[in-house]
Amino acid sequence: SLPRPYADLADRLGGSGLDDIFMRFGFLTPPELPLNTETPELEPLADPLQAGIGQDNLTVSPMQVALALAALGNDGRLPTPQLVTAVQDENGVMQPELAALGSENVVTSRTARDIRELFNMDGTASFAVSALSGPDSRNSWYLLLTPADEPRYAIVVVVEDSEDLELVRDIGKGLETAVIRQDQPN
């Protein structure tokens, strides 16, 4: 059976509405990174109800999901991905690489806050889910915005060929601990 709220939303939006949302969140194009990336050739949505629950022909990478999650943490503004925070110049001095500010609003700040509140349980904006990754395969995903009250980091962990939500959650929580520890002044 279809998860009812997602099916209802997909039914209201229809195929073109879902395509628009997928486009705005960056699911239909590769992230702008100085890396070779692949985006599968897109086909029109065959069934909006199935697409609304992630069961049609949309394929996304963990980076695309992380950017979409970061947009929710950034009051609806899609960020520009950044590989490094500093580079070493010819004299051996580390020079900061400033992150470009994302300029594209994919949803309103109110909508972004409302969505964050939906998965803000136990004081953390996180959730784990097992998702189909092929006819006979599942991946475990963990998504986290931290700190939950004013997100600065979006963390996405995928454990392929696994339905072990405890494992993926533990890995994600470990990353969160490392990020928070690194972010605190000495």
Secondary structure, DSSP 4 states (H G I P E B T S, - for coil): ---HHHHHHHHHHHHHHHHHHHHHTTTTS----SS----PPP---S-HHHHHTT-SS----HHHHHHHHHHHHTTTEEPPP-S-SEEE-TTS-EEE-PPPPP-EESS-HHHHHHHHHHTEETTEEEEEEEEEEETTEEEEEEEEEESSSS--EEEEEEETT---HHHHHHHHHHHHHHHHHHHS--
